[in-house]
Amino acid sequence: MIRADKVIQQVSSGQETLTILDQVDLEVAAGESLAIVGASGAGKSTLLGLLAGLDRPTAGEIWLDGQALHRLDEDARARARAGRIGFVFQSFQLLPALTALENVLLPLELAGLPDAQACARAALDQVGLSHRLTHRPRQLSGGEQQRVALARAFAPQPVVLFADEPTGNLDADNGRKIADLLFELNASNGTTLVMVTHDATLAARCQRSLTMRDGRLQTATPA
């Protein structure tokens, strides 16, 4: 489902060129759950964004469900993601002016999926928020906002879900609830899951865990 070959990501900083990712190789099978762990600044989130097609690598190849993301421009990558790729952010990334229903509905409509309204309502019902459809993010707790974010990510029934510290902004109790929900939705949808996390307990729930250090993937540990 996902393959990265010799991926390098560099950024310019004044007179210097910083290497964020250094010759990263990775394969993720369809339906697999993978956690990427490591210290802050190791390059985890950068790698996740590249695998999802949010950016293009400086060098190397990234293949996602048969598509060569490294060859596509920004618009083509957006089309490749539409309806097929879900992304859950640590900071929720909900649009504040939209209700919970509208936040989930928007990507469905942009992807041109049929029955978008019914799909959005069903997704929010699945995460236990059918009573919060008309509430805006500021009217929701952190845990509820992340549940809306999960509904938005899973509503199009993506083939791959990327999650960047999905419990990082939540207290321990809400973090556990969101983790349970994430894996329940992942199992019921048969989605490939790639997650970045600092939480060793959360990482251990994935089938496989990789450690990133100084821009390189170091070890693989079966869960």
Backbone as numpy.savetxt, mean C-alpha at the origin, in Angstrom:
# Nx Ny Nz CAx CAy CAz Cx Cy Cz
3.95 -11.98 -9.44 3.13 -10.78 -9.44 3.99 -9.51 -9.44
5.08 -9.52 -8.65 5.97 -8.36 -8.58 7.41 -8.84 -8.75
8.16 -8.12 -9.57 9.59 -8.41 -9.70 10.37 -7.12 -9.83
11.41 -6.99 -9.02 12.33 -5.86 -9.10 13.72 -6.40 -9.39
14.36 -5.87 -10.42 15.70 -6.32 -10.82 16.67 -5.15 -10.77
17.67 -5.25 -9.88 18.77 -4.28 -9.79 18.26 -2.84 -9.72
17.29 -2.62 -8.85 16.67 -1.30 -8.75 17.55 -0.35 -7.95
17.80 0.81 -8.54 18.57 1.88 -7.89 17.68 3.13 -7.87
17.68 3.81 -6.73 17.00 5.10 -6.65 17.94 6.11 -6.02
18.20 7.18 -6.76 19.11 8.23 -6.30 18.43 9.58 -6.36
18.82 10.46 -5.44 18.32 11.84 -5.44 19.51 12.78 -5.27
19.37 13.96 -5.85 20.42 14.97 -5.72 20.18 15.81 -4.48
21.25 16.06 -3.73 21.17 16.91 -2.55 22.37 17.84 -2.57
22.13 19.06 -3.09 23.24 20.00 -3.24 24.25 19.46 -4.21
25.48 19.31 -3.77 26.55 18.80 -4.61 26.63 17.27 -4.61
25.82 16.65 -3.77 25.90 15.20 -3.60 24.77 14.47 -4.30
25.02 13.22 -4.62 23.98 12.30 -5.08 23.81 11.23 -4.02
22.60 11.17 -3.45 22.32 10.20 -2.40 21.67 8.96 -3.01
22.18 7.82 -2.64 21.61 6.55 -3.11 20.66 6.04 -2.04
19.37 6.04 -2.36 18.34 5.59 -1.42 18.16 4.08 -1.51
18.16 3.55 -2.74 18.07 2.11 -2.97 19.26 1.68 -3.80
19.87 0.56 -3.44 21.12 0.15 -4.07 21.03 -1.30 -4.54
20.75 -1.48 -5.84 20.74 -2.81 -6.46 19.76 -3.76 -5.77
18.52 -3.33 -5.64 17.50 -4.13 -4.96 16.89 -5.15 -5.93
16.89 -6.40 -5.52 16.21 -7.49 -6.24 15.10 -8.02 -5.35
13.94 -8.30 -5.95 12.80 -8.77 -5.17 11.81 -9.49 -6.07
11.26 -10.58 -5.57 10.15 -11.25 -6.24 9.06 -11.53 -5.22
7.83 -11.26 -5.61 6.67 -11.52 -4.75 5.66 -12.31 -5.57
5.26 -13.46 -5.07 4.32 -14.33 -5.79 2.89 -13.82 -5.63
2.04 -14.17 -6.57 0.62 -13.83 -6.49 0.01 -14.42 -5.23
-0.73 -13.60 -4.48 -1.39 -14.05 -3.26 -0.51 -14.08 -2.03
0.77 -13.77 -2.19 1.71 -13.79 -1.05 1.54 -12.55 -0.19
1.84 -12.69 1.11 1.91 -11.52 2.00 3.36 -11.35 2.44
3.88 -10.15 2.25 5.29 -9.84 2.51 5.40 -8.59 3.35
6.22 -8.64 4.40 6.54 -7.47 5.20 7.97 -7.04 4.93
8.17 -5.74 4.81 9.51 -5.16 4.68 9.76 -4.34 5.94
10.77 -4.73 6.70 11.06 -4.08 7.97 12.45 -3.46 7.92
12.72 -2.58 8.88 14.02 -1.93 8.94 13.91 -0.57 9.59
15.05 0.03 9.87 15.09 1.33 10.55 14.57 2.44 9.65
14.17 3.54 10.27 13.76 4.72 9.50 14.91 5.17 8.61
14.60 5.54 7.38 15.62 6.01 6.46 16.33 4.91 5.69
15.90 3.66 5.91 16.56 2.54 5.23 16.16 2.41 3.77
15.04 3.06 3.39 14.59 3.00 1.99 13.32 2.21 1.79
12.67 1.77 2.87 11.48 0.91 2.77 10.34 1.59 2.02
9.97 2.79 2.44 8.85 3.48 1.82 9.16 3.86 0.38
10.42 4.20 0.11 10.82 4.51 -1.26 10.61 3.30 -2.15
11.03 2.12 -1.68 10.85 0.90 -2.45 9.37 0.61 -2.66
8.56 0.78 -1.63 7.13 0.52 -1.75 6.50 1.41 -2.82
6.87 2.69 -2.81 6.34 3.62 -3.81 6.73 3.24 -5.22
7.95 2.77 -5.40 8.41 2.34 -6.73 7.66 1.09 -7.18
7.50 0.13 -6.27 6.78 -1.11 -6.62 5.34 -0.83 -7.01
4.75 0.21 -6.40 3.37 0.58 -6.69 3.25 1.49 -7.91
4.37 1.89 -8.46 4.33 2.77 -9.63 4.07 4.22 -9.31
4.27 4.63 -8.05 4.09 6.03 -7.69 5.26 6.87 -8.17
6.38 6.24 -8.45 7.56 6.92 -8.97 8.29 5.93 -9.88
9.31 6.42 -10.58 10.08 5.56 -11.47 11.51 5.49 -10.98
12.13 4.31 -11.02 13.49 4.18 -10.47 14.54 4.88 -11.33
15.64 5.24 -10.70 16.77 5.82 -11.44 17.33 4.80 -12.41
17.40 3.55 -11.99 17.90 2.47 -12.85 17.25 1.17 -12.37
17.28 0.16 -13.23 16.71 -1.13 -12.90 15.31 -1.31 -13.47
14.75 -2.47 -13.23 13.45 -2.82 -13.79 12.46 -3.19 -12.69
11.21 -2.77 -12.87 10.13 -3.16 -11.96 8.96 -3.66 -12.80
8.56 -4.89 -12.54 7.44 -5.51 -13.25 6.32 -5.75 -12.25
5.12 -5.34 -12.61 3.95 -5.50 -11.75 2.83 -6.14 -12.57
2.50 -7.37 -12.23 1.44 -8.11 -12.92 1.65 -8.08 -14.43
2.92 -8.27 -14.83 3.25 -8.36 -16.25 3.54 -7.03 -16.93
3.38 -5.92 -16.23 3.63 -4.61 -16.83 4.98 -4.07 -16.39
5.71 -3.51 -17.35 7.03 -2.95 -17.08 6.87 -1.50 -16.60
6.73 -1.31 -15.29 6.49 0.04 -14.76 7.63 0.98 -15.06
8.85 0.46 -15.11 10.03 1.31 -15.32 10.03 1.95 -16.71
9.22 1.44 -17.62 9.15 1.99 -18.98 8.01 2.99 -19.17
7.16 3.14 -18.16 5.96 3.95 -18.30 6.14 5.34 -17.72
5.51 6.34 -18.36 5.53 7.68 -17.79 4.47 7.76 -16.69
4.36 8.92 -16.06 3.48 9.06 -14.90 2.02 8.75 -15.22
1.53 9.26 -16.37 0.13 9.01 -16.74 -0.12 7.54 -17.01
0.81 6.89 -17.69 0.65 5.46 -17.99 0.70 4.62 -16.71
1.54 5.02 -15.75 1.59 4.29 -14.48 0.28 4.47 -13.72
-0.31 5.66 -13.78 -1.60 5.90 -13.12 -2.68 5.02 -13.74
-2.66 4.88 -15.05 -3.64 4.01 -15.71 -3.42 2.55 -15.32
-2.16 2.16 -15.16 -1.85 0.78 -14.78 -2.33 0.49 -13.36
-2.31 1.50 -12.49 -2.74 1.30 -11.10 -4.25 1.27 -10.95
-4.96 1.99 -11.80 -6.40 2.21 -11.62 -7.17 0.90 -11.54
-7.85 0.72 -10.41 -8.69 -0.44 -10.23 -7.95 -1.74 -9.96
-6.61 -1.70 -9.99 -5.83 -2.94 -9.85 -4.86 -2.88 -8.67
-4.52 -1.67 -8.24 -3.55 -1.48 -7.16 -4.20 -0.69 -6.04
-4.10 -1.19 -4.82 -4.56 -0.46 -3.65 -3.36 0.01 -2.83
-3.52 1.13 -2.13 -2.42 1.66 -1.31 -3.02 2.21 -0.02
-2.48 1.76 1.11 -2.90 2.25 2.42 -1.74 3.02 3.04
-2.00 4.28 3.39 -0.97 5.16 3.92 -1.05 5.24 5.44
0.09 5.50 6.07 0.13 5.68 7.52 -0.75 6.84 7.95
-0.74 7.92 7.17 -1.48 9.13 7.54 -2.87 9.20 6.91
-3.38 8.04 6.49 -4.74 7.86 5.99 -4.95 8.46 4.59
-4.53 9.73 4.39 -4.65 10.41 3.10 -6.09 10.47 2.60
-7.02 10.73 3.51 -8.40 10.95 3.10 -8.59 12.41 2.71
-9.48 12.66 1.76 -9.76 14.04 1.34 -10.72 14.66 2.36
-10.31 15.73 3.05 -11.09 16.26 4.18 -12.46 16.79 3.80
-12.64 17.25 2.57 -13.92 17.84 2.17 -14.94 16.79 1.77
-14.50 15.52 1.65 -15.39 14.46 1.20 -15.84 13.60 2.37
-17.04 13.05 2.26 -17.53 12.12 3.27 -16.79 10.78 3.13
-17.03 9.90 4.11 -16.43 8.56 4.04 -16.84 7.86 2.75
-18.11 7.93 2.41 -18.60 7.30 1.18 -17.93 7.91 -0.04
-17.84 9.23 -0.09 -17.24 9.90 -1.25 -15.75 9.58 -1.38
-15.04 9.43 -0.24 -13.62 9.07 -0.29 -13.42 7.69 -0.90
-14.30 6.75 -0.57 -14.20 5.40 -1.12 -14.68 5.37 -2.56
-15.68 6.18 -2.86 -16.28 6.20 -4.19 -15.36 6.80 -5.25
-14.57 7.79 -4.87 -13.77 8.54 -5.85 -12.86 7.66 -6.71
-12.00 6.80 -6.14 -11.14 5.98 -7.01 -11.92 4.99 -7.86
-13.08 4.54 -7.38 -13.91 3.64 -8.16 -14.44 4.34 -9.41
-14.87 5.59 -9.23 -15.38 6.36 -10.37 -14.25 6.71 -11.34
-13.07 7.06 -10.78 -11.94 7.40 -11.65 -11.50 6.19 -12.47
-11.65 5.00 -11.91 -11.28 3.78 -12.62 -12.37 3.33 -13.58
-13.53 4.02 -13.55 -14.63 3.68 -14.44 -15.27 2.35 -14.13
-15.23 1.94 -12.85 -15.78 0.65 -12.48 -17.31 0.73 -12.40
-18.00 -0.31 -12.86 -19.47 -0.32 -12.80 -19.96 -0.45 -11.37
-21.19 0.03 -11.12 -21.81 -0.09 -9.79 -20.92 0.48 -8.70
-20.26 1.62 -8.98 -19.31 2.20 -8.04 -19.96 2.52 -6.70
-21.18 3.08 -6.73 -21.86 3.45 -5.49 -22.11 2.23 -4.63
-22.60 1.15 -5.22 -22.88 -0.08 -4.46 -21.60 -0.69 -3.93
-20.53 -0.66 -4.71 -19.24 -1.21 -4.27 -18.69 -0.43 -3.09
-18.81 0.91 -3.15 -18.30 1.75 -2.05 -19.07 1.49 -0.77
-20.39 1.38 -0.86 -21.21 1.12 0.31 -20.89 -0.26 0.90
-20.70 -1.25 0.02 -20.39 -2.61 0.48 -19.03 -2.64 1.18
-18.06 -1.89 0.66 -16.72 -1.86 1.25 -16.76 -1.24 2.64
-17.52 -0.16 2.79 -17.63 0.48 4.11 -18.40 -0.40 5.08
-19.38 -1.12 4.60 -20.10 -2.07 5.45 -19.17 -3.18 5.93
-18.26 -3.61 5.03 -17.32 -4.68 5.36 -16.38 -4.29 6.50
-16.05 -2.99 6.59 -15.16 -2.53 7.67 -15.95 -1.96 8.85
-17.26 -2.18 8.86 -18.08 -1.79 10.00 -18.42 -0.32 10.08
-18.49 0.35 8.93 -18.74 1.79 8.94 -19.97 2.18 8.12
-20.92 1.28 8.00 -22.12 1.61 7.23 -22.92 2.75 7.88
-22.69 2.97 9.18 -23.38 4.05 9.89 -22.62 5.37 9.82
-21.49 5.40 9.12 -20.66 6.61 9.06 -20.50 7.13 7.62
-21.38 6.74 6.73 -21.22 7.07 5.32 -21.11 8.57 5.05
-21.87 9.37 5.79 -21.93 10.81 5.51 -20.99 11.63 6.39
-20.18 10.96 7.20 -19.24 11.68 8.08 -17.95 12.01 7.33
-17.43 13.21 7.58 -16.16 13.62 7.01 -15.01 13.20 7.94
-13.77 13.15 7.42 -12.65 12.66 8.23 -12.52 13.31 9.60
-12.76 14.61 9.70 -12.60 15.28 11.00 -13.62 14.80 12.02
-14.68 14.16 11.56 -15.72 13.64 12.46 -15.47 12.18 12.84
-14.37 11.62 12.36 -14.04 10.22 12.60 -12.80 10.10 13.47
-12.73 9.04 14.26 -11.52 8.77 15.04 -10.41 8.28 14.12
-9.20 8.19 14.66 -8.08 7.69 13.86 -8.32 6.29 13.33
-8.86 5.41 14.21 -9.14 4.05 13.78 -10.20 4.01 12.69
-11.22 4.86 12.82 -12.27 4.91 11.80 -11.72 5.45 10.48
-10.85 6.45 10.55 -10.26 6.97 9.32 -9.44 5.90 8.60
-8.70 5.10 9.37 -7.91 4.05 8.73 -8.81 2.96 8.16
-9.97 2.73 8.78 -10.92 1.77 8.22 -11.50 2.28 6.90
-11.75 3.58 6.83 -12.19 4.17 5.55 -11.09 3.99 4.50
-9.84 4.20 4.92 -8.72 4.04 4.00 -8.61 2.59 3.51
-8.86 1.61 4.40 -8.85 0.21 3.99 -9.99 -0.08 3.02
-11.17 0.46 3.32 -12.31 0.27 2.41 -12.00 0.84 1.04
-11.40 2.02 1.02 -11.03 2.65 -0.27 -10.04 1.80 -1.04
-9.07 1.21 -0.33 -8.05 0.41 -0.99 -8.60 -0.90 -1.53
-9.51 -1.54 -0.76 -10.01 -2.86 -1.15 -11.24 -2.81 -2.05
-11.95 -1.68 -2.08 -13.20 -1.60 -2.84 -13.05 -1.99 -4.31
-11.96 -1.58 -5.00 -11.84 -1.97 -6.42 -11.40 -3.43 -6.61
-11.24 -4.18 -5.48 -10.74 -5.56 -5.50 -9.40 -5.63 -6.25
-8.38 -4.93 -5.71 -7.08 -4.86 -6.39 -6.37 -6.21 -6.38
-5.49 -6.38 -7.34 -4.68 -7.61 -7.37 -3.51 -7.50 -6.40
-3.09 -6.27 -6.10 -1.99 -6.04 -5.16 -2.38 -4.90 -4.22
-2.11 -5.08 -2.93 -2.29 -4.01 -1.96 -0.94 -3.68 -1.34
-0.59 -2.40 -1.36 0.61 -1.90 -0.69 0.17 -1.13 0.56
0.84 -1.38 1.67 0.50 -0.72 2.94 1.77 -0.16 3.57
1.78 1.15 3.81 2.95 1.81 4.38 2.65 2.18 5.83
3.18 1.40 6.77 2.94 1.61 8.21 1.45 1.79 8.50
0.61 0.81 8.14 -0.84 0.99 8.25 -1.36 1.17 9.67
-0.56 0.79 10.68 -0.98 0.98 12.07 -0.12 2.00 12.80
0.76 2.68 12.09 1.75 3.55 12.71 1.18 4.75 13.44
0.01 5.25 13.02 -0.58 6.43 13.66 -1.71 6.07 14.61
-1.79 4.80 15.00 -2.89 4.35 15.85 -2.38 3.86 17.20
-3.25 3.91 18.22 -2.88 3.34 19.51 -2.88 1.81 19.39
-2.41 1.15 20.43 -2.21 -0.30 20.35 -3.52 -1.05 20.07
-4.62 -0.64 20.73 -5.88 -1.34 20.55 -6.41 -1.18 19.13
-6.42 0.07 18.63 -6.88 0.31 17.26 -5.93 -0.32 16.25
-4.64 -0.33 16.58 -3.67 -0.95 15.68 -3.95 -2.42 15.49
-4.28 -3.12 16.58 -4.62 -4.55 16.49 -5.88 -4.76 15.66
-6.88 -3.92 15.87 -8.13 -4.06 15.13 -7.91 -3.84 13.63
-7.12 -2.82 13.30 -6.85 -2.55 11.89 -6.03 -3.69 11.27
-5.06 -4.22 12.02 -4.26 -5.34 11.51 -5.14 -6.55 11.25
-6.05 -6.86 12.19 -6.96 -7.99 12.00 -7.81 -7.78 10.75
-8.32 -6.58 10.59 -9.17 -6.27 9.44 -8.38 -6.35 8.14
-7.16 -5.86 8.17 -6.31 -5.88 6.97 -6.10 -7.31 6.49
-5.76 -8.21 7.40 -5.50 -9.59 7.01 -6.79 -10.34 6.66
-7.90 -9.99 7.31 -9.18 -10.60 6.95 -9.57 -10.22 5.52
-9.45 -8.94 5.20 -9.78 -8.47 3.85 -8.83 -9.07 2.83
-7.55 -9.14 3.19 -6.56 -9.69 2.29 -6.87 -11.15 1.96
-7.23 -11.92 2.99 -7.53 -13.34 2.79 -8.81 -13.53 1.96
-9.83 -12.73 2.25 -11.11 -12.90 1.55 -11.03 -12.47 0.09
-10.11 -11.56 -0.22 -9.97 -11.07 -1.59 -8.86 -11.77 -2.38
-8.01 -12.55 -1.68 -6.91 -13.22 -2.36 -5.89 -12.25 -2.92
-5.76 -11.11 -2.28 -4.88 -10.04 -2.77 -3.43 -10.28 -2.36
-2.50 -9.96 -3.25 -1.09 -9.93 -2.89 -0.85 -8.73 -1.98
-0.18 -8.93 -0.86 0.03 -7.86 0.12 1.51 -7.60 0.32
1.92 -6.34 0.17 3.29 -5.92 0.47 3.20 -4.77 1.46
3.81 -4.96 2.62 3.65 -4.02 3.72 5.00 -3.55 4.26
5.10 -2.26 4.55 6.23 -1.70 5.28 5.77 -1.47 6.72
6.55 -1.93 7.69 6.16 -1.74 9.08 7.36 -1.79 10.01
7.25 -1.07 11.14 8.22 -1.19 12.23 7.76 -2.20 13.27
6.53 -2.68 13.12 5.90 -3.54 14.13 6.26 -5.00 13.85
7.10 -5.58 14.71 7.55 -6.96 14.50 6.39 -7.95 14.59
5.42 -7.66 15.45 4.26 -8.55 15.58 3.44 -8.55 14.31
3.25 -7.38 13.74 2.51 -7.26 12.48 3.26 -7.95 11.35
4.57 -7.74 11.28 5.38 -8.37 10.23 5.32 -9.89 10.32
5.28 -10.42 11.55 5.26 -11.87 11.75 3.99 -12.52 11.24
2.94 -11.71 11.03 1.68 -12.26 10.51 1.74 -12.47 9.01
2.74 -11.89 8.35 2.91 -12.10 6.91 3.62 -13.43 6.66
3.47 -13.96 5.47 4.10 -15.23 5.13 5.62 -15.11 5.07
6.09 -13.91 4.75 7.53 -13.72 4.59 7.89 -12.32 5.04
9.12 -12.16 5.55 9.60 -10.86 6.00 11.00 -10.62 5.46
11.22 -9.41 4.94 12.53 -8.99 4.45 13.00 -7.80 5.27
14.29 -7.75 5.52 14.87 -6.62 6.26 15.64 -5.73 5.31
15.35 -4.43 5.37 16.08 -3.47 4.54 17.05 -2.69 5.41
18.31 -2.61 4.94 19.33 -1.87 5.66 20.19 -1.13 4.64
20.29 0.20 4.82 21.12 1.03 3.94 20.79 0.82 2.47
19.49 0.76 2.17 19.06 0.68 0.77 19.15 -0.68 0.14
19.46 -1.72 0.93 19.55 -3.08 0.40 18.67 -4.02 1.20
18.10 -4.99 0.52 17.34 -6.03 1.22 18.33 -7.07 1.72
18.30 -7.30 3.03 19.35 -8.08 3.67 19.02 -9.55 3.89
17.85 -9.79 4.50 17.53 -11.17 4.91 16.11 -11.48 4.59
15.80 -12.74 4.51 14.43 -13.21 4.34 14.14 -14.21 5.43
13.02 -14.05 6.10 12.66 -14.95 7.19 11.24 -15.45 6.99
11.00 -16.74 6.89 9.62 -17.22 6.81 8.90 -16.97 8.12
7.65 -16.54 8.03 6.87 -16.27 9.24 6.40 -17.57 9.87
